[in-house]
C-alpha cells in the first residue's frame, strides 16, 4: 500500500486545463505515511443527502408488518432488499408544523415540502435554515460546494437558508456537470466545448497522464474507474443534448434534460455520486417531483397523472396504481442511488458505508392531505454510526425533527435540538 511510503498526493489536488478543474477521488496515495492521520483519512467524512417525493404513500404496500431486524420488504421497497444491512425503515413519524396555516389542499401540499427539512411553519419559528443547510455549515465548508441542490422538475425547493429564502434546485444535468467540472469557464467557453468533440477529460489529459504515472496499481485502477464514470456521464449528456436540440421550440425543456424520467434521474444521481466521490460536496438534496405534480408515468402502466393518482378515494384499484408509482420512484431514485454508492470505493469502504441518505415525504395519506405517519427510509452506514437492517416504529406523535436531529449527530453535526424536536430516534 502506497501510504506506507513517505510520498502522498494532496487530497485537494485539482487537475486544471482550458477552463476545467477535475477533483480526484480519495486514493491511498493521499494518506500520509504511517501516521495517526492516515487512519483518520482512511475513513472519509460522512456525506448527507435528503431525497423528497410528494403525495404520500399507500401504507399497506410501504410499511413493513414487523419491527426489528427480521422485517420483510414490502412491494414498494422490494428493490432495496439487496442492501438490507444498509437500510433503515422508520415508521410513524409526523410533520405537525405542516398543519400550521390555511386548511386548503394546495397549502397542505406546499407546507409538506417547505416544512420537511425546516420543521417550522413557513415564515415562523426559531430555525432559520433547513437541516441540510445546517449540515452544510458544519461538514461542507471545506469542500468546493457546501451543498448541492438538485431536482427532476425544478419549480419548488426543500432547501432553505432562511424561512423566506429557498435555494434554487437545479434541474438541468448539463448545468450541474459544468458546475462540478467546468470551474472557471465562461458560458462561451462551455458552449464551444459542447459543440466540439473534445471532452472535459481531454482538457486535462496532460495532468491525468502525469498523475497516472505516479500511482501504484491499486490507485491507478480506482482512478481509471473514476475517469470512466466522468466520461460516461458526459457522453450521456451529449447524447441528450443532441436529441433535445431537435426540439428547441419547446422552451420548457432545456438542452441537457432527458425526456425520460428514468434517464434524467440516473444522470442526476450519477452526478451526485461523482461529486461525493471527488469530495466536491458532502451535502445534497433532491426533489423527485414538485408538490401538486401531475406528471404521468405511462411506462408503469398507469396513464393518470401523479397528483390525480394520489387522490385514490380509498378505492383498491386506485391505491394499487399509486403504489405502482411509489415503487417506480423508489426504483429509479433511491434504489439506483444506493446501488451506485455501494459500487463506489471510498477510503476503507464504499460511499454507501460513509453516507446517510433520507428518502421520504411530508405527507402520509394523500387522500386526506395529512402529515401523520409520513414515509422515511434511511440508507447508508454514516461511517459506522448507523446500524442498518432494521424497521423502527416510533411512538405516536414523534415529529420527524427528532429523526433529523439524530441524522445530524450521525454525520458529525453537534445539535441538541432542531425545529420542533423533543428527542431523538434510535437508529
C-alpha positions in Angstrom: 0.0 0.0 0.0 1.3 3.3 -1.0 0.6 5.1 2.3 3.4 3.1 3.9 5.8 5.2 1.9 6.7 8.8 2.7 5.1 10.1 -0.5 1.5 11.1 -0.9 -0.8 13.2 -3.1 -2.7 16.2 -1.7 -6.3 15.4 -1.0 -7.2 18.8 -2.5 -5.2 18.4 -5.7 -7.2 19.6 -8.8 -6.4 18.8 -12.5 -6.7 22.0 -14.4 -6.9 22.9 -18.1 -8.9 25.0 -20.6 -11.4 26.3 -18.1 -11.8 22.8 -16.5 -11.0 21.7 -13.0 -11.2 18.0 -12.1 -11.0 16.8 -8.5 -9.5 13.5 -7.6 -11.3 10.7 -5.8 -9.8 9.5 -2.4 -6.7 7.4 -3.2 -4.4 5.5 -0.9 -1.6 7.8 -2.2 -3.3 10.7 -0.4 -2.7 9.1 3.0 0.4 10.3 4.8 3.0 7.7 5.7 2.4 5.7 8.9 0.7 8.4 10.9 -2.3 8.6 13.1 -3.7 11.0 10.5 -3.5 8.1 7.9 -6.1 6.1 9.8 -8.3 9.1 10.2 -8.2 9.9 6.5 -8.9 6.3 5.6 -12.4 6.8 6.9 -13.7 9.8 5.0 -16.2 12.3 6.3 -19.8 11.2 6.0 -21.9 12.5 3.2 -25.6 13.5 3.6 -28.5 13.5 1.1 -32.2 14.2 1.5 -34.5 13.0 -1.3 -38.0 14.3 -1.4 -41.1 12.7 -3.1 -44.5 14.4 -2.8 -48.1 13.0 -2.5 -47.5 10.4 0.3 -47.8 6.7 0.0 -50.0 3.7 0.3 -49.0 2.5 3.8 -50.1 -1.1 3.3 -47.6 -1.5 0.5 -44.9 0.6 2.0 -44.7 -0.1 5.7 -43.2 -3.5 6.9 -45.5 -5.6 9.0 -43.0 -6.3 11.8 -40.4 -4.2 13.5 -36.7 -5.0 14.3 -34.1 -6.7 12.1 -36.2 -9.6 10.6 -38.7 -7.5 8.7 -39.9 -8.3 5.2 -39.5 -5.7 2.5 -42.9 -4.6 1.2 -43.7 -4.4 -2.6 -42.9 -0.7 -2.7 -39.5 -1.1 -1.1 -38.6 -4.6 -2.5 -35.7 -3.3 -4.7 -33.9 -2.1 -1.6 -33.7 -5.7 -0.2 -30.2 -6.4 -1.7 -28.9 -3.6 0.6 -30.8 -4.7 3.7 -27.8 -4.2 6.0 -27.6 -0.5 5.0 -31.4 0.2 5.0 -33.4 1.5 8.0 -37.2 2.0 7.6 -38.6 4.4 10.1 -42.4 4.4 10.5 -44.8 6.6 12.5 -43.2 10.0 12.1 -45.3 13.1 11.9 -44.8 16.6 10.4 -47.0 18.6 12.7 -45.7 22.0 11.6 -47.3 21.5 8.2 -50.7 21.9 9.8 -49.9 25.5 10.8 -51.7 27.6 8.2 -54.7 27.7 5.9 -56.5 24.4 5.7 -56.7 24.4 1.8 -55.5 21.3 0.0 -52.9 23.3 -2.0 -51.4 24.8 1.1 -51.1 21.4 2.7 -49.1 20.3 -0.3 -46.9 23.4 -0.2 -46.2 23.1 3.5 -45.4 19.4 3.1 -42.2 20.3 1.2 -41.5 23.6 2.9 -41.6 22.1 6.4 -40.0 18.8 5.7 -36.4 19.9 6.4 -37.1 23.1 8.4 -39.7 21.7 10.8 -41.1 25.1 11.4 -44.3 26.7 9.9 -43.4 28.8 6.8 -42.2 32.2 7.9 -42.2 31.3 11.6 -40.1 29.7 14.2 -36.6 29.8 15.6 -35.0 27.6 12.9 -33.5 29.9 10.2 -32.2 27.1 8.0 -33.2 23.7 6.8 -31.5 20.7 8.2 -29.3 20.2 5.1 -28.0 23.7 5.2 -27.2 23.4 8.9 -25.1 20.3 7.9 -23.5 22.2 5.1 -22.4 24.9 7.6 -20.6 22.2 9.6 -19.3 19.5 7.2 -19.4 21.2 3.9 -17.3 24.3 4.4 -14.0 22.8 3.3 -15.4 21.5 0.0 -15.8 23.3 -3.3 -19.6 23.4 -2.9 -21.0 23.5 0.6 -24.2 21.9 -0.7 -25.7 20.7 -4.0 -29.5 21.2 -4.7 -31.0 19.1 -7.5 -34.5 18.5 -8.8 -36.2 16.4 -11.5 -38.8 19.1 -12.1 -37.4 22.4 -10.7 -40.2 24.8 -9.6 -40.0 24.4 -5.8 -37.3 23.8 -3.2 -36.9 21.9 0.1 -33.6 23.6 1.0 -33.8 26.9 2.9 -31.1 29.3 4.1 -33.8 31.3 5.9 -37.6 30.7 6.0 -38.1 33.1 3.2 -35.0 32.2 1.1 -35.4 28.9 -0.6 -32.3 27.7 -2.6 -32.9 27.1 -6.3 -32.9 23.4 -7.2 -31.1 22.7 -10.5 -33.0 20.6 -12.9 -30.5 20.5 -15.9 -27.8 17.9 -15.6 -25.6 19.7 -18.1 -25.5 22.7 -15.9 -24.7 20.5 -12.9 -21.9 18.8 -14.8 -20.4 22.1 -15.8 -20.7 23.4 -12.3 -18.8 20.4 -10.9 -16.1 20.1 -13.6 -16.1 23.4 -15.5 -14.7 25.7 -12.8 -13.5 29.0 -14.3 -15.2 28.5 -17.7 -17.2 31.3 -19.3 -20.6 30.4 -20.9 -18.9 31.0 -24.3 -16.2 28.5 -23.5 -18.7 25.9 -22.3 -20.7 26.3 -25.5 -17.6 25.9 -27.7 -16.6 22.8 -25.7 -20.2 21.4 -26.0 -20.1 21.7 -29.8 -16.7 20.1 -30.2 -15.6 16.5 -30.0 -13.2 17.3 -27.2 -14.3 16.3 -23.7 -13.7 17.5 -20.2 -11.1 14.8 -19.8 -9.4 15.9 -23.0 -8.9 19.3 -21.5 -6.9 17.9 -18.6 -5.3 14.9 -20.4 -1.7 16.1 -19.7 -2.3 16.3 -16.0 -4.2 13.0 -16.0 -1.2 11.2 -17.6 1.2 12.9 -15.2 -0.8 11.7 -12.1 -1.3 8.2 -13.5 2.5 7.7 -13.9 2.9 8.3 -10.1 0.1 6.0 -8.9 0.5 2.4 -7.6 -1.5 -0.2 -9.3 -4.5 -0.2 -6.9 -4.8 3.6 -7.1 -4.4 3.5 -10.8 -7.4 1.2 -11.2 -9.6 3.3 -8.9 -8.6 6.5 -10.7 -9.3 5.0 -14.1 -12.7 3.9 -13.0 -13.5 7.4 -11.7 -12.4 8.8 -15.1 -14.6 6.2 -16.9 -17.6 7.4 -14.8 -17.0 11.0 -15.6 -16.6 10.2 -19.3 -19.8 8.1 -19.3 -21.9 10.9 -17.7 -20.6 13.4 -20.2 -21.3 11.1 -23.1 -24.9 10.6 -22.0 -25.3 14.3 -21.5 -24.0 15.0 -25.0 -26.5 12.4 -26.5 -29.4 14.0 -24.6 -28.3 17.5 -25.7 -28.2 16.4 -29.4 -31.6 14.9 -29.1 -33.1 17.9 -27.3 -31.6 20.3 -29.9 -34.2 18.9 -32.4 -37.0 20.3 -30.1 -35.7 23.9 -29.4 -39.3 25.1 -30.0 -40.1 23.8 -26.5 -38.6 26.3 -24.1 -39.7 24.4 -21.0 -37.3 21.6 -22.0 -33.7 23.0 -21.7 -30.9 21.2 -23.6 -29.5 18.6 -21.4 -32.7 17.5 -19.7 -33.7 14.0 -20.9 -37.2 13.3 -21.9 -37.1 10.0 -20.0 -37.7 10.3 -16.2 -35.6 7.3 -15.5 -32.6 8.5 -17.6 -32.9 12.0 -16.1 -32.9 10.6 -12.6 -30.0 8.3 -13.2 -27.8 11.1 -14.7 -28.6 13.3 -11.7 -27.8 10.6 -9.2 -24.6 9.7 -11.0 -23.6 13.3 -10.8 -24.3 13.4 -7.1 -22.2 10.3 -6.6 -19.3 11.8 -8.6 -19.5 15.0 -6.6 -19.3 12.9 -3.4 -16.6 10.7 -4.7 -14.4 13.7 -5.5 -15.5 15.5 -2.3 -16.6 18.4 -4.3 -19.5 18.5 -1.9 -20.7 16.4 1.1 -24.3 17.6 1.3 -27.0 17.2 -1.3 -30.8 17.5 -1.7 -33.0 16.2 -4.4 -36.7 16.8 -5.3 -38.0 13.8 -7.2 -41.2 15.8 -8.1 -42.9 19.0 -7.1 -45.9 19.2 -4.9 -49.0 19.0 -7.0 -47.0 17.5 -9.8 -49.3 15.7 -12.2 -46.7 14.2 -14.4 -47.7 10.9 -15.9 -45.5 7.8 -16.0 -47.1 5.6 -18.7 -44.1 3.2 -18.6 -45.5 1.9 -15.3 -48.8 1.0 -16.9 -50.5 3.9 -15.1 -51.6 6.7 -17.5 -53.2 9.1 -15.0 -51.1 11.9 -13.6 -49.2 11.5 -10.3 -51.3 14.0 -8.3 -54.6 12.6 -9.6 -53.5 9.1 -8.6 -52.7 10.3 -5.1 -56.4 11.1 -4.5 -57.3 7.4 -4.5 -60.7 7.7 -2.6 -59.6 4.6 -0.6 -60.6 2.5 -3.7 -58.4 -0.6 -4.0 -57.7 -0.2 -7.7 -56.7 3.4 -7.3 -54.4 2.6 -4.4 -52.8 -0.1 -6.5 -51.9 2.4 -9.1 -50.5 4.9 -6.6 -48.4 2.0 -5.2 -47.0 1.3 -8.7 -45.9 4.9 -8.9 -44.4 4.8 -5.4 -42.4 1.7 -6.3 -41.3 3.2 -9.7 -40.0 6.3 -8.0 -38.1 4.2 -5.4 -36.6 2.0 -8.1 -35.3 4.9 -10.3 -34.1 7.1 -7.4 -33.2 5.6 -4.1 -32.5 2.1 -5.2 -30.4 3.2 -8.2 -28.5 5.7 -6.0 -27.8 3.1 -3.3 -26.5 0.6 -5.8 -24.3 3.3 -7.3 -22.9 4.3 -3.8 -22.3 0.6 -2.9 -20.3 0.1 -6.1 -18.0 3.2 -5.5 -14.9 2.6 -3.3 -14.3 5.3 -0.7 -11.4 5.1 1.8 -11.7 1.9 3.8 -15.1 1.0 2.4 -17.7 2.4 -0.1 -19.6 5.6 -0.5 -22.6 3.8 0.9 -20.7 3.0 4.1 -19.8 6.6 4.5 -23.1 8.2 3.7 -26.5 8.8 5.2 -29.4 9.2 2.8 -33.0 10.1 3.8 -35.8 9.3 1.4 -39.3 10.5 2.3 -42.3 12.8 2.0 -44.0 15.4 4.1 -47.4 13.8 3.5 -48.7 10.5 4.8 -52.1 9.7 3.4 -52.5 12.0 0.4 -56.2 11.3 0.2 -56.7 13.2 3.4 -53.8 15.6 2.9 -52.5 14.6 6.3 -49.0 14.8 7.7 -49.1 11.8 10.0 -47.2 8.5 9.6 -45.1 10.1 6.8 -42.7 7.8 5.0 -39.0 7.8 5.8 -36.2 5.4 4.7 -32.6 5.8 5.6 -29.8 4.3 3.6 -26.1 4.2 4.4 -23.8 3.5 7.4 -22.7 7.0 8.2 -19.1 5.8 8.7 -20.2 3.1 11.2 -22.6 5.3 13.2 -25.8 3.7 11.8 -26.7 0.0 12.5 -28.9 -0.5 9.4 -31.0 -3.6 8.6 -34.0 -2.7 10.8 -37.5 -1.4 10.8 -38.0 1.2 13.5 -41.5 2.1 14.7 -41.6 5.3 16.7 -44.1 6.3 19.3 -47.2 8.1 18.1 -46.7 11.8 17.8 -43.0 11.7 17.2 -42.0 14.6 14.9 -39.7 14.0 12.0 -37.4 16.7 13.5 -36.3 14.0 16.1 -35.0 11.9 13.2 -33.3 15.0 11.7 -31.5 15.7 15.0 -30.4 12.1 15.0 -29.2 12.3 11.4 -27.2 15.4 12.1 -25.5 13.8 15.0 -24.6 10.7 12.9 -22.8 12.8 10.3 -20.9 14.9 12.9 -23.1 18.0 13.3 -23.4 18.8 17.0 -27.0 19.8 17.8 -29.2 19.2 20.8 -32.5 20.2 19.1 -33.9 21.3 15.7 -37.2 22.8 14.8 -39.9 21.3 16.9 -37.8 18.3 18.1 -38.4 16.8 21.6 -35.9 14.0 21.5 -34.1 11.6 19.1 -34.8 8.3 17.2 -32.8 5.2 17.9 -31.2 4.0 14.7 
